[in-house]
Amino acid sequence: MADDDFDISALAAYLHMLPAQITKLANRDKLPGRRVGGQWRFSRAEIHHWLEDRIGISDHIQLAEMETHLRRTSTSESDEFSVVSLLPVDAVAVPLNARTRSSVISAMCGLAAATGILWDPAKMADAVTSREAMHPTALDNGVALMHPRRPQTSILGESILALGITGQGIPFGGSSGLTEVFFLIGATSDHEHLQILARLSRMISDLDWLSRLRNAADAVEAHQLLAARDAELSE
């Protein structure tokens, strides 16, 4: 078994499910897996992408449950998780001066690089562009949760978020119409990426809060809104 693979028992423990449930899902092609010598094996990377897809279609209650699961399986010594701690005020642009998908991606990577945490914005931009070509991250509520397909550990000092809000909506792919709010997720591990994605998804599910964020006067107000919402969801 490859080091990155789960077997039935390991995946059941990781997902807090019964082995019989994992077997049932695998037999019904509801989990990404393969048989090796008659036994199910599950790639760790593919399971993370499966969880990412589940986050994208989950409601607020399901997202809260997902966060609980991710916290239980975290290797961090702290039980608390905060996305605002990953978002320096310097990595917030209000307004974000970009009018095309490529200029948004470039500008957002530039924001992250200006903090000194992202070392190679061009490489990150290429990775994000490839991910967008595979499956756009723009959502129906006018938010895009941009990220590379895999963590870019070689160009990141630590995990980081960047936020940009344009003065007007722009086409960003998919069927979501126009997008105004852009997050860039630069995580150093698949697990932390999922934690960030789940927390941001919970944040933006509140349309009233999202409207206030969209209309923030400047970077400081946008950051304060994120901090307040983050604290509320951590309670």
C-alpha distance (Angstrom), angle and dihedral (degrees) to the residues before:
residue distance angle dihedral
M1 . . .
A2 3.83 . .
D3 3.79 116.1 .
D4 3.82 90.6 -114.8
D5 3.81 94.0 51.6
F6 3.80 130.3 99.5
D7 3.78 123.2 -151.1
I8 3.81 120.6 -150.3
S9 3.82 94.9 -85.9
A10 3.81 95.4 44.8
L11 3.80 93.3 48.0
A12 3.81 91.3 46.7
A13 3.81 89.8 54.2
Y14 3.81 92.0 45.3
L15 3.82 93.6 50.5
H16 3.84 94.4 37.7
M17 3.81 90.9 -121.0
L18 3.78 135.0 124.8
P19 3.81 117.6 -94.3
A20 3.81 88.0 -121.7
Q21 3.82 89.8 57.4
I22 3.80 91.4 51.5
T23 3.80 91.2 49.0
K24 3.79 91.3 49.3
L25 3.82 92.7 50.3
A26 3.79 92.0 46.8
N27 3.80 93.3 48.5
R28 3.80 89.0 51.8
D29 3.83 92.6 49.0
K30 3.80 90.5 -114.2
L31 3.81 91.9 125.9
P32 3.82 127.9 50.5
G33 3.79 104.1 -113.3
R34 3.77 145.4 124.4
R35 3.79 136.8 -146.7
V36 3.80 117.9 -112.6
G37 3.79 115.0 -176.3
G38 3.79 89.4 -16.1
Q39 3.81 93.0 -53.6
W40 3.81 127.5 108.1
R41 3.81 117.0 -112.5
F42 3.80 125.2 -174.8
S43 3.80 125.0 -160.9
R44 3.79 111.7 -128.7
A45 3.83 90.8 -139.3
E46 3.82 92.4 50.6
I47 3.80 91.5 48.9
H48 3.82 89.4 53.1
H49 3.81 90.4 51.6
W50 3.81 89.1 48.5
L51 3.80 90.0 52.6
E52 3.81 89.8 47.4
D53 3.80 89.6 55.3
R54 3.81 90.5 49.0
I55 3.80 90.5 52.9
G56 3.78 89.4 54.0
I57 3.81 93.6 58.1
S58 3.82 99.4 36.0
D59 3.79 126.5 109.4
H60 3.83 124.8 -132.4
I61 3.83 94.7 -85.8
Q62 3.79 92.7 47.1
L63 3.80 90.5 48.1
A64 3.81 90.6 52.8
E65 3.80 89.2 51.0
M66 3.80 89.8 48.4
E67 3.81 90.5 52.3
T68 3.80 89.9 51.3
H69 3.79 90.4 51.7
L70 3.80 92.7 47.9
R71 3.80 91.1 49.0
R72 3.81 90.6 52.3
T73 3.79 91.9 51.5
S74 3.81 95.8 43.0
T75 3.80 118.8 117.9
S76 3.81 90.5 -150.1
E77 3.79 116.8 115.5
S78 3.81 90.2 -136.5
D79 3.80 122.0 78.9
E80 3.80 90.8 -155.0
F81 3.78 124.4 86.0
S82 3.78 125.5 -167.1
V83 3.77 128.6 178.7
V84 3.80 94.1 -170.6
S85 3.80 88.8 64.4
L86 3.81 86.6 63.5
L87 3.81 93.1 50.4
P88 3.82 114.9 76.9
V89 3.79 114.4 -161.6
D90 3.82 86.0 -121.4
A91 3.82 87.8 63.9
V92 3.82 92.6 59.6
A93 3.81 121.2 89.7
V94 3.82 121.1 -169.1
P95 2.92 105.6 -160.9
L96 3.79 104.3 20.4
N97 3.80 106.5 -150.5
A98 3.81 101.0 -138.4
R99 3.79 133.3 108.8
T100 3.80 104.9 -179.5
R101 3.79 134.9 52.8
S102 3.80 93.3 -110.5
S103 3.80 93.1 48.0
V104 3.82 90.9 48.8
I105 3.80 91.4 52.4
S106 3.81 91.8 46.6
A107 3.81 93.0 46.6
M108 3.80 93.6 47.7
C109 3.79 92.6 49.8
G110 3.79 87.9 48.0
L111 3.81 90.0 54.5
A112 3.79 91.3 53.2
A113 3.80 91.8 45.4
A114 3.81 92.3 51.7
T115 3.83 88.5 66.6
G116 3.81 91.3 59.7
I117 3.81 91.3 -122.1
L118 3.81 95.7 99.4
W119 3.80 108.8 56.6
D120 3.81 102.5 -174.6
P121 3.83 113.1 35.5
A122 3.81 92.8 173.5
K123 3.80 91.8 57.2
M124 3.80 91.3 46.6
A125 3.81 90.5 48.6
D126 3.81 90.2 52.6
A127 3.82 91.0 49.7
V128 3.82 92.3 48.4
T129 3.80 91.8 46.5
S130 3.81 90.5 52.4
R131 3.82 90.1 50.3
E132 3.81 91.5 49.2
A133 3.82 90.5 50.5
M134 3.79 89.4 52.8
H135 3.82 95.5 47.3
P136 3.83 124.9 -13.9
T137 3.80 114.9 -121.9
A138 3.82 95.0 -151.3
L139 3.81 112.6 120.3
D140 3.80 130.9 -152.1
N141 3.82 91.4 -106.3
G142 3.82 93.0 65.1
V143 3.81 96.3 -99.4
A144 3.80 127.8 119.3
L145 3.82 120.5 -159.7
M146 3.79 98.4 -160.6
H147 3.79 121.1 -166.0
P148 3.80 141.7 143.7
R149 3.79 118.8 -100.3
R150 3.81 92.3 -111.3
P151 3.84 131.6 21.4
Q152 3.81 112.1 -83.9
T153 3.80 96.1 -140.9
S154 3.81 94.2 160.4
I155 3.83 92.6 64.4
L156 3.81 101.6 35.6
G157 3.78 127.6 81.0
E158 3.81 88.7 -163.3
S159 3.79 138.5 -26.0
I160 3.80 114.9 -58.7
L161 3.79 141.7 179.3
A162 3.78 128.5 -153.8
L163 3.81 127.2 -168.0
G164 3.77 129.3 -160.0
I165 3.81 128.8 178.0
T166 3.79 117.6 -167.1
G167 3.78 123.8 -147.9
Q168 3.80 89.4 -124.4
G169 3.79 136.3 19.9
I170 3.79 118.7 -94.3
P171 3.83 132.3 -165.5
F172 3.80 107.6 -97.4
G173 3.78 103.8 170.7
G174 3.77 134.9 -91.1
S175 3.78 122.5 60.1
S176 3.80 97.0 -64.7
G177 3.80 97.0 104.9
L178 3.80 115.5 -141.2
T179 3.81 124.4 3.6
E180 3.81 125.8 -152.3
V181 3.81 106.6 163.2
F182 3.80 119.4 62.5
F183 3.79 128.4 -173.7
L184 3.79 121.8 -173.7
I185 3.80 113.1 -155.0
G186 3.79 115.1 -158.5
A187 3.80 107.2 176.3
T188 3.80 127.3 172.9
S189 3.82 94.3 -146.2
D190 3.79 137.8 31.7
H191 3.80 90.6 -121.6
E192 3.80 94.7 53.7
H193 3.80 89.6 45.0
L194 3.80 89.1 57.9
Q195 3.81 91.5 47.3
I196 3.81 91.0 52.2
L197 3.80 92.3 45.2
A198 3.80 92.9 49.8
R199 3.82 93.4 48.2
L200 3.82 93.8 46.9
S201 3.81 90.4 47.1
R202 3.82 89.4 54.4
M203 3.79 90.9 48.2
I204 3.77 96.3 52.4
S205 3.80 93.4 44.2
D206 3.83 86.7 79.0
L207 3.80 100.6 81.6
D208 3.81 94.4 -169.4
W209 3.79 90.9 54.7
L210 3.79 90.4 44.3
S211 3.80 89.9 54.0
R212 3.81 90.1 53.6
L213 3.78 90.3 49.3
R214 3.79 91.9 48.9
N215 3.82 89.5 52.5
A216 3.80 97.0 44.5
A217 3.79 111.0 141.0
D218 3.79 95.8 -139.2
A219 3.79 145.9 -13.1
V220 3.80 93.9 -80.9
E221 3.82 93.2 54.9
A222 3.81 91.3 46.2
H223 3.81 90.6 50.7
Q224 3.81 91.1 48.7
L225 3.81 90.6 52.0
L226 3.81 89.9 51.6
A227 3.80 91.6 48.2
A228 3.81 93.4 50.5
R229 3.81 93.4 47.0
D230 3.81 91.6 45.5
A231 3.81 91.3 52.2
E232 3.80 91.4 47.7
L233 3.80 92.3 53.6
S234 3.81 91.8 46.5
E235 3.81 92.7 59.1
